[in-house]
């Protein structure tokens, strides 16, 4: 039961592939987390919010029911919950760029595969039965879905099902079990979600502030600050070369008529090839700097 209804509540995975990355994202957003061993909650020292450490399958329920106003969860878990419960009392605020994986159909590495028509009425073992059934129904495939809560990769070896459908990141687990991926059913990554329930003004403002901070963290991951000098005639070409930049800041250089300093935030990766092109178009004294913080 809540002890302070004025504080925000954020559900994240207690353990698993998203747990540490979720905590790192919040720390990068400036939150100081009180880390307790085996704790189910953590108070944030410098922000009016608390963390709830829960199973990833429970995060959609916590957010949909308004027990937690925000959550960080894999979009695969969210989609499975939505199909199972016919419930979408939450809103996806942003993809977070980590925890990327795919729900893939797989079978023995030695099996023949010519396409989805090969499924026929075969059995498919999976921990995501609703996503798999939805995929099959949309394509009018009569395969049988066998629900397993773990060790899905063993299903072909144990004779439970010739096909499996499971999350794949690197493919190493499939390979170790003599399996190969056949089809991708769903692409997933971590997302930030919020409840659709009404919030009082104070908690809404707190949420808005945290979402802005997280947006700033995400924006800085690939962003770089570029500074360079260039003659006036080269400015149009150089501005066009700056990757993902909005209108750059252009300032005249002191005691150097016709020469300008160009400053820009580039929201895409800046490769060496880009620097060579800038140089070839008249830029000089090019600096590329990381951005520690940015508020959008």
PAROMAR-447948 format. One line per field, with one value per atom (N, C-alpha, C, O): residue number from 1; x, y, z. Coordinates in steps of 0.1 Angstrom, whole numbers, always signed. Layout:
pos	[NUM; ...] .
x	[X; ...] .
y	[Y; ...] .
z	[Z; ...] .
***
This chain:
pos	[1; 1; 1; 1; 2; 2; 2; 2; 3; 3; 3; 3; 4; 4; 4; 4; 5; 5; 5; 5; 6; 6; 6; 6; 7; 7; 7; 7; 8; 8; 8; 8; 9; 9; 9; 9; 10; 10; 10; 10; 11; 11; 11; 11; 12; 12; 12; 12; 13; 13; 13; 13; 14; 14; 14; 14; 15; 15; 15; 15; 16; 16; 16; 16; 17; 17; 17; 17; 18; 18; 18; 18; 19; 19; 19; 19; 20; 20; 20; 20; 21; 21; 21; 21; 22; 22; 22; 22; 23; 23; 23; 23; 24; 24; 24; 24; 25; 25; 25; 25; 26; 26; 26; 26; 27; 27; 27; 27; 28; 28; 28; 28; 29; 29; 29; 29; 30; 30; 30; 30; 31; 31; 31; 31; 32; 32; 32; 32; 33; 33; 33; 33; 34; 34; 34; 34; 35; 35; 35; 35; 36; 36; 36; 36; 37; 37; 37; 37; 38; 38; 38; 38; 39; 39; 39; 39; 40; 40; 40; 40; 41; 41; 41; 41; 42; 42; 42; 42; 43; 43; 43; 43; 44; 44; 44; 44; 45; 45; 45; 45; 46; 46; 46; 46; 47; 47; 47; 47; 48; 48; 48; 48; 49; 49; 49; 49; 50; 50; 50; 50; 51; 51; 51; 51; 52; 52; 52; 52; 53; 53; 53; 53; 54; 54; 54; 54; 55; 55; 55; 55; 56; 56; 56; 56; 57; 57; 57; 57; 58; 58; 58; 58; 59; 59; 59; 59; 60; 60; 60; 60; 61; 61; 61; 61; 62; 62; 62; 62; 63; 63; 63; 63; 64; 64; 64; 64; 65; 65; 65; 65; 66; 66; 66; 66; 67; 67; 67; 67; 68; 68; 68; 68; 69; 69; 69; 69; 70; 70; 70; 70; 71; 71; 71; 71; 72; 72; 72; 72; 73; 73; 73; 73; 74; 74; 74; 74; 75; 75; 75; 75; 76; 76; 76; 76; 77; 77; 77; 77; 78; 78; 78; 78; 79; 79; 79; 79; 80; 80; 80; 80; 81; 81; 81; 81; 82; 82; 82; 82; 83; 83; 83; 83; 84; 84; 84; 84; 85; 85; 85; 85; 86; 86; 86; 86; 87; 87; 87; 87; 88; 88; 88; 88; 89; 89; 89; 89; 90; 90; 90; 90; 91; 91; 91; 91; 92; 92; 92; 92; 93; 93; 93; 93; 94; 94; 94; 94; 95; 95; 95; 95; 96; 96; 96; 96; 97; 97; 97; 97; 98; 98; 98; 98; 99; 99; 99; 99; 100; 100; 100; 100; 101; 101; 101; 101; 102; 102; 102; 102; 103; 103; 103; 103; 104; 104; 104; 104; 105; 105; 105; 105; 106; 106; 106; 106; 107; 107; 107; 107; 108; 108; 108; 108; 109; 109; 109; 109; 110; 110; 110; 110; 111; 111; 111; 111; 112; 112; 112; 112; 113; 113; 113; 113; 114; 114; 114; 114; 115; 115; 115; 115; 116; 116; 116; 116; 117; 117; 117; 117; 118; 118; 118; 118; 119; 119; 119; 119; 120; 120; 120; 120; 121; 121; 121; 121; 122; 122; 122; 122; 123; 123; 123; 123; 124; 124; 124; 124; 125; 125; 125; 125; 126; 126; 126; 126; 127; 127; 127; 127; 128; 128; 128; 128; 129; 129; 129; 129; 130; 130; 130; 130; 131; 131; 131; 131; 132; 132; 132; 132; 133; 133; 133; 133; 134; 134; 134; 134; 135; 135; 135; 135; 136; 136; 136; 136; 137; 137; 137; 137; 138; 138; 138; 138; 139; 139; 139; 139; 140; 140; 140; 140; 141; 141; 141; 141; 142; 142; 142; 142; 143; 143; 143; 143; 144; 144; 144; 144; 145; 145; 145; 145; 146; 146; 146; 146; 147; 147; 147; 147; 148; 148; 148; 148; 149; 149; 149; 149; 150; 150; 150; 150; 151; 151; 151; 151; 152; 152; 152; 152; 153; 153; 153; 153; 154; 154; 154; 154; 155; 155; 155; 155; 156; 156; 156; 156; 157; 157; 157; 157; 158; 158; 158; 158; 159; 159; 159; 159; 160; 160; 160; 160; 161; 161; 161; 161; 162; 162; 162; 162; 163; 163; 163; 163; 164; 164; 164; 164; 165; 165; 165; 165; 166; 166; 166; 166; 167; 167; 167; 167; 168; 168; 168; 168; 169; 169; 169; 169; 170; 170; 170; 170; 171; 171; 171; 171; 172; 172; 172; 172; 173; 173; 173; 173; 174; 174; 174; 174; 175; 175; 175; 175; 176; 176; 176; 176; 177; 177; 177; 177; 178; 178; 178; 178; 179; 179; 179; 179; 180; 180; 180; 180; 181; 181; 181; 181; 182; 182; 182; 182; 183; 183; 183; 183; 184; 184; 184; 184; 185; 185; 185; 185; 186; 186; 186; 186; 187; 187; 187; 187; 188; 188; 188; 188; 189; 189; 189; 189; 190; 190; 190; 190; 191; 191; 191; 191; 192; 192; 192; 192; 193; 193; 193; 193; 194; 194; 194; 194; 195; 195; 195; 195; 196; 196; 196; 196; 197; 197; 197; 197; 198; 198; 198; 198; 199; 199; 199; 199; 200; 200; 200; 200; 201; 201; 201; 201; 202; 202; 202; 202; 203; 203; 203; 203; 204; 204; 204; 204; 205; 205; 205; 205; 206; 206; 206; 206; 207; 207; 207; 207; 208; 208; 208; 208; 209; 209; 209; 209; 210; 210; 210; 210; 211; 211; 211; 211; 212; 212; 212; 212; 213; 213; 213; 213; 214; 214; 214; 214; 215; 215; 215; 215; 216; 216; 216; 216; 217; 217; 217; 217; 218; 218; 218; 218; 219; 219; 219; 219; 220; 220; 220; 220; 221; 221; 221; 221; 222; 222; 222; 222; 223; 223; 223; 223; 224; 224; 224; 224; 225; 225; 225; 225; 226; 226; 226; 226; 227; 227; 227; 227; 228; 228; 228; 228; 229; 229; 229; 229; 230; 230; 230; 230; 231; 231; 231; 231; 232; 232; 232; 232; 233; 233; 233; 233; 234; 234; 234; 234; 235; 235; 235; 235; 236; 236; 236; 236; 237; 237; 237; 237; 238; 238; 238; 238; 239; 239; 239; 239; 240; 240; 240; 240; 241; 241; 241; 241; 242; 242; 242; 242; 243; 243; 243; 243; 244; 244; 244; 244; 245; 245; 245; 245; 246; 246; 246; 246; 247; 247; 247; 247; 248; 248; 248; 248; 249; 249; 249; 249; 250; 250; 250; 250; 251; 251; 251; 251; 252; 252; 252; 252; 253; 253; 253; 253; 254; 254; 254; 254; 255; 255; 255; 255; 256; 256; 256; 256; 257; 257; 257; 257; 258; 258; 258; 258; 259; 259; 259; 259; 260; 260; 260; 260; 261; 261; 261; 261; 262; 262; 262; 262; 263; 263; 263; 263; 264; 264; 264; 264; 265; 265; 265; 265; 266; 266; 266; 266; 267; 267; 267; 267; 268; 268; 268; 268; 269; 269; 269; 269; 270; 270; 270; 270; 271; 271; 271; 271; 272; 272; 272; 272; 273; 273; 273; 273; 274; 274; 274; 274; 275; 275; 275; 275; 276; 276; 276; 276; 277; 277; 277; 277; 278; 278; 278; 278; 279; 279; 279; 279; 280; 280; 280; 280; 281; 281; 281; 281; 282; 282; 282; 282; 283; 283; 283; 283; 284; 284; 284; 284; 285; 285; 285; 285; 286; 286; 286; 286; 287; 287; 287; 287; 288; 288; 288; 288; 289; 289; 289; 289; 290; 290; 290; 290; 291; 291; 291; 291; 292; 292; 292; 292; 293; 293; 293; 293; 294; 294; 294; 294; 295; 295; 295; 295; 296; 296; 296; 296] .
x	[+8; +0; +9; +19; +5; +13; +13; +3; +25; +26; +26; +24; +28; +29; +23; +30; +10; +4; +9; +5; +17; +22; +34; +38; +40; +52; +48; +38; +56; +54; +59; +68; +54; +58; +61; +53; +73; +79; +82; +89; +76; +78; +89; +88; +99; +109; +112; +108; +119; +122; +131; +141; +128; +137; +150; +160; +149; +161; +158; +147; +169; +167; +174; +181; +171; +179; +177; +185; +165; +163; +166; +166; +168; +169; +180; +177; +192; +203; +203; +206; +199; +198; +187; +188; +176; +166; +171; +168; +178; +183; +194; +194; +202; +212; +205; +210; +194; +187; +182; +184; +177; +172; +183; +182; +195; +206; +211; +215; +212; +216; +207; +211; +194; +185; +186; +178; +196; +199; +193; +194; +187; +180; +190; +197; +190; +199; +190; +181; +193; +185; +191; +203; +182; +186; +186; +175; +197; +198; +198; +208; +188; +188; +189; +182; +196; +197; +184; +177; +180; +167; +155; +145; +156; +145; +135; +139; +122; +112; +108; +102; +113; +111; +124; +133; +125; +137; +132; +126; +136; +132; +143; +155; +138; +147; +150; +140; +162; +166; +163; +160; +165; +165; +154; +154; +143; +132; +120; +121; +108; +96; +91; +80; +98; +94; +100; +110; +94; +98; +98; +90; +108; +109; +102; +102; +95; +89; +96; +95; +103; +110; +101; +98; +97; +87; +91; +100; +83; +85; +81; +71; +88; +85; +70; +64; +65; +52; +41; +30; +45; +36; +36; +26; +46; +47; +35; +29; +30; +18; +6; -2; +4; -7; -6; -16; +6; +8; +5; -1; +9; +7; -7; -13; -13; -27; -37; -46; -34; -42; -39; -46; -29; -25; -18; -16; -14; -6; +8; +13; +13; +25; +21; +15; +25; +22; +31; +27; +43; +52; +58; +59; +63; +69; +79; +77; +89; +99; +98; +100; +94; +91; +94; +94; +97; +98; +85; +75; +86; +73; +67; +55; +75; +70; +61; +50; +65; +57; +44; +33; +45; +34; +24; +12; +29; +20; +13; +1; +20; +14; +3; -8; +6; -5; -17; -28; -15; -26; -35; -47; -28; -36; -43; -54; -37; -42; -54; -64; -52; -62; -72; -81; -69; -77; -77; -88; -65; -64; -53; -42; -57; -46; -48; -48; -49; -50; -37; -33; -29; -15; -12; -18; -2; +3; +18; +25; +23; +37; +42; +38; +51; +57; +69; +70; +77; +89; +96; +97; +102; +111; +124; +127; +131; +143; +156; +167; +156; +169; +177; +188; +172; +180; +170; +158; +176; +168; +162; +152; +169; +164; +165; +176; +155; +155; +143; +136; +141; +130; +124; +132; +111; +105; +105; +99; +113; +115; +110; +111; +105; +102; +115; +123; +117; +129; +126; +115; +135; +133; +147; +157; +148; +161; +169; +164; +182; +191; +191; +194; +188; +188; +175; +174; +165; +151; +150; +157; +142; +139; +129; +120; +130; +121; +120; +130; +107; +105; +96; +93; +91; +82; +71; +70; +63; +52; +43; +37; +41; +32; +37; +29; +50; +55; +50; +51; +44; +39; +27; +25; +18; +6; -1; -6; -3; -9; +1; -3; +13; +24; +22; +13; +29; +29; +41; +52; +38; +48; +48; +38; +60; +61; +66; +75; +60; +64; +60; +51; +66; +62; +53; +49; +51; +43; +31; +30; +22; +11; +2; -3; -1; -10; -5; -12; +8; +15; +15; +13; +19; +20; +7; +5; -4; -17; -22; -28; -19; -24; -17; -23; -4; +4; -2; -4; -5; -10; -24; -27; -33; -46; -47; -55; -38; -38; -34; -37; -26; -22; -29; -26; -40; -49; -40; -42; -32; -23; -29; -32; -31; -38; -29; -33; -17; -7; -12; -20; -8; -12; -1; +10; -6; +4; +4; -6; +16; +19; +25; +36; +19; +24; +35; +32; +46; +57; +62; +63; +65; +69; +84; +89; +91; +106; +112; +105; +125; +132; +125; +124; +121; +114; +123; +118; +136; +145; +146; +151; +141; +142; +130; +131; +120; +108; +110; +105; +118; +120; +128; +124; +138; +146; +137; +139; +127; +119; +107; +99; +105; +94; +81; +70; +81; +69; +64; +52; +73; +69; +81; +92; +79; +90; +95; +106; +86; +89; +89; +81; +96; +95; +94; +97; +90; +90; +94; +87; +106; +112; +119; +122; +123; +130; +145; +151; +150; +163; +171; +166; +182; +191; +203; +204; +211; +223; +222; +229; +212; +211; +219; +219; +228; +237; +229; +234; +218; +211; +204; +204; +199; +194; +205; +203; +216; +227; +232; +234; +232; +237; +227; +231; +215; +205; +202; +192; +210; +209; +197; +191; +193; +182; +186; +197; +178; +181; +168; +157; +170; +158; +152; +160; +139; +132; +125; +126; +117; +109; +108; +109; +107; +106; +91; +85; +86; +72; +70; +59; +79; +78; +91; +100; +93; +105; +103; +92; +112; +110; +121; +133; +118; +128; +122; +109; +129; +124; +116; +121; +105; +97; +93; +92; +91; +86; +71; +66; +63; +49; +43; +49; +31; +25; +10; +5; +4; -10; -19; -15; -30; -40; -49; -58; -47; -55; -52; -41; -62; -61; -51; -52; -43; -33; -36; -41; -33; -35; -24; -14; -26; -17; -2; +7; +0; +14; +21; +32; +14; +21; +22; +32; +12; +14; +26; +33; +28; +40; +53; +63; +53; +64; +67; +79; +57; +58; +64; +73; +58; +63; +78; +85; +82; +96; +105; +116; +101; +109; +110; +120; +98; +98; +107; +114; +107; +117; +131; +139; +134; +148; +152; +163; +143; +146; +147; +156; +139; +140; +154; +160; +158; +172; +183; +192; +182; +192; +192; +203; +180; +180; +185; +192; +183; +187; +203; +209; +209; +223; +231; +243; +225; +232; +240; +251; +233; +240; +244; +251; +239; +241; +256; +262; +261; +274; +273; +265; +282; +283; +295; +306; +292; +302; +305; +296; +318; +323; +333; +341; +332; +341; +341; +333; +352; +353; +351; +355; +345; +343; +341; +337; +345; +343; +328; +321; +323; +309; +304; +292; +311; +306; +304; +296; +311; +309; +298; +295; +292; +282; +270; +266; +264; +253; +256; +249; +268; +272; +275; +271; +282; +285; +273; +272; +263; +251; +244; +238; +244; +237; +244; +237; +257; +264; +263; +265; +259; +258; +247; +236; +250; +240; +230; +233; +217; +206; +206; +199; +212; +213; +202; +198; +196; +187; +195; +207; +189; +197; +209; +207; +221; +233; +234; +228; +241; +245; +257; +267; +256; +267; +271; +263; +284; +289; +301; +310; +302; +314; +326; +326; +338; +350; +357; +357; +362; +368; +380; +389; +381; +393; +395; +406; +385; +387; +375; +366; +375; +363; +360; +369; +347; +342; +344; +341; +349; +351; +341; +339; +335; +325; +327; +333; +323; +323; +309; +299; +309; +296; +295; +304; +284; +282; +268; +259; +268; +256; +255; +266; +243; +240; +236; +226; +244; +240; +234; +240; +222; +214; +215; +207; +226; +229; +244; +251; +248; +262; +271; +267; +282; +292; +303; +311; +305; +315; +327; +326; +338; +350; +347; +353; +339; +336; +329; +332; +321; +314; +325; +324; +334; +345; +353; +356; +356; +363; +355; +361; +342; +334; +333; +334; +332; +332; +345; +345; +356; +369; +371; +376; +366; +367; +358; +361; +348; +339; +343; +335; +355; +360; +360; +365; +356; +356; +370; +378; +373; +386; +384; +373; +394; +394; +381; +374; +379; +367; +368; +378; +359; +358; +345; +335; +346; +334; +334; +343; +324; +324; +312; +301; +313; +302; +293; +297; +280; +271; +267; +262; +269; +266; +251; +245; +245; +231; +225; +231; +212; +205; +190; +184; +184; +169; +162; +165; +153; +145; +134; +126] .
y	[-12; +0; +12; +13; +22; +35; +42; +43; +48; +56; +71; +79; +74; +88; +90; +87; +94; +95; +107; +108; +115; +126; +122; +130; +111; +106; +98; +91; +99; +91; +76; +74; +67; +53; +47; +48; +41; +37; +22; +18; +14; -1; -4; -1; -12; -17; -31; -36; -38; -52; -54; -47; -63; -66; -72; -69; -82; -89; -93; -95; -95; -99; -89; -80; -90; -83; -68; -61; -64; -49; -42; -30; -50; -45; -34; -23; -38; -28; -17; -5; -19; -8; +2; +14; -3; +6; +15; +27; +9; +17; +27; +38; +22; +32; +44; +55; +41; +52; +62; +74; +57; +66; +74; +86; +67; +74; +84; +95; +81; +91; +103; +114; +101; +112; +120; +129; +117; +124; +119; +126; +108; +102; +94; +86; +97; +90; +79; +82; +66; +55; +49; +47; +47; +40; +25; +19; +18; +4; -4; -4; -12; -21; -36; -39; -44; -58; -65; -65; -71; -79; -70; -76; -57; -48; -49; -51; -47; -47; -33; -31; -23; -9; -1; -6; +10; +19; +33; +37; +40; +55; +63; +60; +72; +81; +93; +100; +96; +105; +120; +128; +123; +137; +140; +149; +132; +133; +127; +116; +133; +127; +115; +116; +104; +92; +80; +81; +68; +56; +45; +45; +36; +25; +13; +10; +5; -8; -18; -18; -28; -38; -50; -56; -54; -64; -73; -70; -84; -93; -85; -77; -87; -80; -82; -73; -95; -98; -90; -88; -85; -77; -62; -55; -58; -43; -38; -27; -44; -38; -38; -28; -48; -47; -36; -29; -34; -23; -9; -1; -8; +5; +7; +17; -4; -3; +0; +7; -6; -4; +9; +12; +16; +29; +27; +37; +15; +13; +20; +26; +20; +27; +36; +32; +49; +58; +56; +59; +51; +49; +35; +29; +30; +17; +16; +22; +8; +4; -11; -19; -14; -28; -31; -22; -44; -48; -47; -50; -42; -41; -54; -55; -65; -79; -82; -88; -79; -82; -74; -79; -61; -52; -58; -58; -62; -67; -80; -82; -89; -102; -99; -105; -89; -85; -79; -82; -71; -64; -74; -73; -84; -95; -104; -108; -107; -116; -110; -116; -97; -91; -82; -77; -80; -70; -57; -50; -53; -41; -32; -36; -19; -10; +3; +14; +1; +13; +19; +22; +20; +26; +32; +30; +41; +48; +46; +48; +42; +42; +56; +63; +61; +74; +75; +84; +64; +65; +51; +44; +48; +36; +41; +53; +32; +36; +32; +36; +24; +22; +11; +9; +3; -8; -20; -19; -32; -44; -49; -55; -45; -49; -64; -70; -70; -84; -87; -78; -100; -103; -116; -126; -117; -130; -138; -134; -149; -156; -170; -177; -175; -189; -196; -191; -208; -215; -230; -235; -238; -252; -258; -251; -271; -278; -273; -271; -271; -266; -275; -270; -288; -297; -298; -305; -291; -292; -284; -274; -289; -281; -270; -272; -259; -247; -240; -234; -239; -232; -219; -212; -218; -206; -210; -222; -201; -203; -214; -220; -217; -228; -241; -250; -242; -255; -258; -269; -247; -250; -259; -267; -258; -266; -266; -256; -278; -279; -284; -290; -279; -283; -277; -268; -281; -276; -266; -269; -255; -245; -242; -238; -244; -242; -227; -223; -220; -206; -202; -208; -191; -184; -172; -165; -170; -159; -164; -161; -171; -178; -168; -171; -156; -147; -140; -138; -136; -130; -140; -137; -153; -163; -166; -167; -168; -170; -159; -161; -147; -135; -135; -133; -138; -139; -150; -148; -162; -173; -170; -173; -164; -161; -151; -152; -141; -131; -137; -132; -148; -155; -168; -175; -170; -182; -195; -204; -196; -208; -216; -210; -229; -237; -244; -254; -239; -245; -245; -235; -254; -254; -248; -251; -239; -232; -240; -242; -244; -250; -241; -236; -237; -227; -234; -244; -228; -232; -220; -209; -221; -210; -208; -199; -217; -217; -228; -238; -228; -239; -242; -254; -232; -234; -241; -249; -238; -244; -259; -265; -265; -280; -287; -299; -279; -285; -295; -306; -291; -300; -313; -324; -312; -323; -333; -345; -327; -336; -341; -348; -337; -342; -334; -339; -323; -315; -308; -308; -302; -295; -294; -292; -295; -294; -279; -277; -270; -256; -249; -253; -238; -230; -216; -212; -207; -192; -186; -187; -180; -174; -161; -158; -154; -142; -145; -154; -137; -139; -126; -116; -126; -114; -116; -110; -125; -128; -141; -143; -150; -162; -173; -185; -170; -180; -191; -203; -188; -199; -208; -221; -203; -212; -221; -233; -215; -223; -234; -245; -230; -240; -252; -263; -250; -261; -267; -274; -264; -270; -265; -272; -252; -246; -235; -230; -231; -220; -211; -217; -198; -189; -190; -192; -190; -191; -178; -173; -173; -161; -152; -157; -139; -129; -126; -121; -128; -125; -111; -104; -106; -94; -88; -95; -75; -68; -61; -54; -62; -56; -48; -50; -39; -31; -26; -26; -21; -15; -2; +6; +0; +13; +19; +11; +31; +38; +40; +45; +35; +36; +43; +44; +49; +56; +51; +46; +52; +49; +59; +71; +55; +64; +70; +78; +65; +70; +85; +90; +92; +106; +108; +101; +118; +122; +135; +144; +137; +151; +160; +155; +173; +182; +180; +182; +178; +176; +164; +166; +153; +141; +142; +137; +149; +151; +159; +157; +170; +178; +171; +172; +162; +154; +145; +143; +138; +129; +137; +132; +148; +156; +159; +159; +163; +166; +154; +156; +142; +131; +126; +122; +127; +123; +133; +128; +146; +155; +151; +151; +147; +143; +131; +130; +121; +109; +112; +106; +121; +125; +131; +129; +139; +145; +135; +136; +125; +114; +107; +104; +103; +96; +105; +99; +117; +126; +128; +130; +126; +128; +115; +116; +104; +91; +92; +87; +96; +97; +111; +114; +121; +135; +139; +135; +148; +154; +169; +173; +176; +191; +193; +190; +199; +202; +217; +225; +220; +234; +234; +225; +244; +245; +259; +267; +263; +275; +273; +263; +283; +282; +296; +305; +297; +310; +311; +301; +323; +325; +318; +312; +317; +310; +295; +289; +289; +275; +271; +260; +281; +279; +270; +261; +273; +265; +250; +241; +247; +233; +226; +215; +233; +228; +225; +215; +235; +233; +220; +213; +218; +206; +193; +183; +193; +181; +177; +166; +187; +184; +174; +177; +162; +151; +153; +155; +154; +155; +168; +168; +178; +191; +200; +200; +207; +218; +230; +229; +242; +253; +256; +258; +256; +258; +273; +281; +275; +288; +293; +286; +304; +310; +323; +332; +325; +337; +342; +334; +355; +360; +359; +361; +356; +355; +369; +376; +371; +384; +386; +378; +398; +402; +393; +393; +386; +377; +379; +370; +389; +392; +380; +374; +377; +367; +353; +343; +352; +339; +338; +347; +326; +324; +311; +301; +311; +299; +293; +300; +280; +273; +263; +255; +264; +255; +248; +254; +234; +227; +215; +208; +211; +198; +189; +191; +178; +168; +156; +150; +153; +142; +129; +120; +127; +115; +112; +121; +100; +97; +105; +108; +110; +117; +108; +105; +105; +95; +103; +115; +96; +103; +107; +117; +100; +103; +117; +125; +120; +133; +144; +155; +141; +152; +154; +166; +144; +146; +154; +163; +152; +160; +174; +183; +177; +190; +197; +209; +190; +196; +199; +210; +190; +192; +204; +210; +207; +219; +232; +241; +232; +245; +246; +257; +236; +237; +236; +229; +242; +241; +241; +244; +237; +236; +229; +235; +217; +210; +203; +196; +205; +198; +191; +196; +179; +171; +167; +160; +172; +170; +162; +163; +154; +147; +157; +167; +153; +161; +154; +142; +160; +153; +154; +143; +165; +167; +176; +185; +173; +182; +182; +171; +193; +194; +198; +209; +190; +193; +202; +205] .
z	[+0; +0; +0; +7; -8; -8; +5; +12; +8; +20; +16; +25; +4; +0; -14; -24; -15; -28; -37; -48; -31; -39; -47; -56; -45; -52; -64; -64; -74; -86; -84; -76; -91; -89; -103; -112; -104; -117; -115; -107; -124; -124; -134; -145; -129; -138; -134; -123; -143; -141; -129; -128; -120; -109; -113; -108; -122; -127; -141; -145; -149; -163; -172; -168; -185; -195; -195; -200; -190; -190; -177; -176; -166; -153; -151; -147; -154; -152; -161; -158; -174; -184; -180; -182; -174; -169; -158; -158; -148; -137; -142; -138; -152; -158; -164; -163; -172; -178; -168; -170; -157; -146; -139; -136; -137; -132; -141; -137; -154; -164; -164; -168; -161; -160; -147; -144; -139; -127; -114; -104; -114; -103; -94; -99; -81; -72; -65; -58; -69; -64; -51; -50; -41; -29; -33; -33; -35; -38; -26; -19; -23; -12; -17; -27; -10; -14; -13; -3; -25; -25; -22; -19; -24; -21; -32; -44; -29; -39; -43; -53; -35; -39; -36; -29; -42; -40; -40; -49; -30; -29; -37; -36; -45; -52; -43; -39; -40; -30; -34; -26; -47; -51; -61; -69; -61; -70; -63; -58; -64; -58; -65; -71; -64; -71; -64; -57; -66; -60; -71; -80; -71; -80; -74; -62; -83; -79; -87; -99; -81; -88; -89; -79; -101; -103; -114; -122; -116; -128; -140; -140; -151; -163; -168; -173; -166; -170; -162; -166; -150; -142; -144; -140; -152; -154; -161; -157; -172; -179; -170; -171; -161; -151; -142; -139; -136; -127; -133; -127; -146; -152; -156; -155; -162; -166; -155; -156; -143; -131; -124; -115; -128; -122; -109; -102; -105; -93; -95; -86; -107; -111; -123; -132; -122; -133; -145; -156; -143; -154; -153; -142; -164; -164; -176; -186; -174; -185; -187; -178; -199; -202; -217; -225; -220; -234; -242; -236; -254; -262; -265; -267; -264; -266; -254; -257; -242; -230; -231; -228; -235; -236; -246; -244; -258; -268; -264; -267; -257; -252; -242; -243; -233; -223; -230; -227; -240; -247; -254; -254; -261; -268; -258; -260; -247; -237; -229; -227; -225; -216; -224; -218; -237; -245; -237; -236; -232; -223; -229; -231; -230; -235; -226; -232; -213; -204; -201; -189; -211; -210; -223; -233; -223; -235; -236; -226; -248; -250; -253; -262; -244; -245; -255; -262; -254; -262; -262; -252; -274; -274; -268; -268; -261; -253; -259; -254; -270; -277; -271; -276; -261; -256; -255; -256; -252; -250; -264; -264; -275; -288; -290; -287; -295; -298; -307; -311; -311; -320; -316; -312; -317; -315; -329; -339; -329; -341; -341; -330; -352; -354; -357; -365; -351; -353; -354; -349; -359; -360; -361; -361; -361; -361; -373; -384; -371; -381; -394; -405; -392; -404; -411; -421; -406; -412; -425; -427; -434; -446; -443; -435; -450; -448; -461; -466; -466; -478; -476; -485; -464; -461; -451; -447; -448; -438; -441; -432; -454; -458; -453; -451; -449; -444; -430; -425; -423; -410; -410; -401; -420; -421; -408; -403; -402; -389; -378; -368; -380; -370; -357; -355; -347; -333; -332; -336; -325; -322; -307; -301; -301; -287; -284; -291; -275; -272; -259; -252; -254; -241; -245; -236; -258; -262; -271; -283; -265; -273; -280; -291; -273; -279; -292; -302; -291; -303; -314; -326; -311; -321; -327; -339; -319; -324; -333; -344; -329; -337; -350; -361; -350; -363; -372; -384; -366; -374; -380; -391; -371; -375; -387; -396; -386; -397; -410; -421; -409; -422; -425; -434; -417; -418; -419; -427; -409; -407; -396; -385; -397; -387; -378; -371; -376; -367; -352; -349; -344; -330; -321; -323; -312; -303; -290; -284; -286; -273; -263; -266; -252; -243; -234; -227; -233; -224; -216; -222; -203; -195; -195; -189; -201; -201; -209; -212; -211; -218; -231; -235; -238; -251; -261; -269; -260; -270; -270; -279; -258; -257; -264; -265; -268; -273; -285; -284; -295; -306; -301; -306; -293; -288; -280; -280; -272; -264; -271; -265; -284; -291; -288; -292; -281; -278; -290; -292; -298; -310; -319; -314; -332; -342; -344; -348; -340; -342; -328; -320; -327; -315; -319; -331; -310; -313; -300; -290; -300; -288; -291; -303; -281; -282; -286; -280; -296; -300; -300; -306; -294; -294; -304; -314; -300; -308; -316; -326; -312; -319; -313; -318; -303; -297; -290; -291; -284; -277; -287; -284; -298; -308; -313; -314; -316; -322; -313; -317; -300; -290; -288; -284; -292; -291; -305; -307; -315; -328; -336; -344; -333; -340; -349; -348; -359; -367; -369; -369; -369; -371; -385; -395; -386; -399; -403; -414; -394; -396; -384; -373; -386; -375; -374; -383; -362; -359; -353; -355; -345; -338; -334; -329; -337; -333; -320; -318; -310; -297; -292; -296; -284; -276; -263; -262; -254; -242; -246; -254; -239; -241; -227; -217; -227; -216; -217; -227; -207; -208; -196; -185; -198; -187; -186; -196; -175; -173; -180; -181; -184; -190; -179; -182; -167; -156; -153; -156; -148; -145; -133; -124; -134; -124; -118; -125; -105; -100; -106; -111; -104; -110; -106; -114; -93; -88; -95; -99; -95; -100; -116; -121; -122; -137; -140; -149; -132; -134; -131; -138; -121; -118; -130; -134; -135; -146; -158; -165; -161; -173; -171; -181; -159; -157; -159; -165; -154; -156; -171; -176; -178; -192; -200; -209; -196; -203; -201; -210; -189; -186; -194; -199; -194; -201; -216; -223; -221; -235; -238; -249; -229; -230; -230; -238; -222; -221; -234; -240; -240; -252; -264; -273; -263; -274; -274; -285; -262; -262; -266; -268; -266; -269; -282; -283; -293; -306; -309; -319; -302; -305; -303; -293; -311; -309; -312; -320; -305; -308; -317; -313; -328; -338; -339; -339; -338; -340; -352; -352; -360; -372; -377; -373; -384; -391; -406; -411; -413; -427; -434; -427; -446; -454; -457; -458; -459; -461; -473; -472; -484; -496; -493; -501; -483; -481; -471; -469; -465; -454; -459; -452; -471; -475; -476; -472; -483; -485; -471; -469; -462; -450; -441; -434; -441; -433; -438; -430; -451; -457; -453; -453; -450; -446; -432; -428; -423; -409; -406; -409; -401; -400; -389; -377; -393; -384; -376; -366; -381; -374; -378; -390; -369; -372; -377; -379; -378; -383; -373; -361; -379; -370; -366; -372; -355; -351; -359; -359; -365; -373; -368; -368; -365; -359; -366; -370; -369; -376; -367; -355; -373; -365; -364; -373; -352; -349; -358; -359; -365; -373; -384; -390; -389; -400; -409; -409; -417; -426; -435; -441; -436; -445; -440; -446; -427; -421; -409; -402; -407; -397; -389; -394; -377; -368; -369; -368; -371; -372; -360; -358; -352; -341; -344; -348; -342; -345; -336; -333; -332; -325; -336; -342; -338; -348; -340; -332; -344; -337; -345; -343; -353; -359; -357; -353; -359; -358; -367; -379; -362; -370; -374; -365; -386; -390; -396; -400; -397; -403; -417; -422; -424; -438; -439; -448; -428; -428; -426; -432; -417; -414; -427; -430; -434; -447; -457; -464; -458; -467; -462; -471; -449; -444; -448; -452; -446; -449; -464; -468; -472; -486; -491; -502; -483; -487; -480; -481; -474; -469; -454; -449; -447; -432; -427; -433; -416; -409; -394; -389; -387; -372; -367; -359; -372; -369; -356; -354; -346; -333; -332; -336; -327; -325; -310; -305; -302; -288; -283; -289; -273; -267; -260; -255; -258; -251; -238; -239; -227; -214; -211; -207; -213; -210; -220; -226; -223; -232; -228; -227; -227; -224; -237; -242; -241; -253; -251; -260] .
***
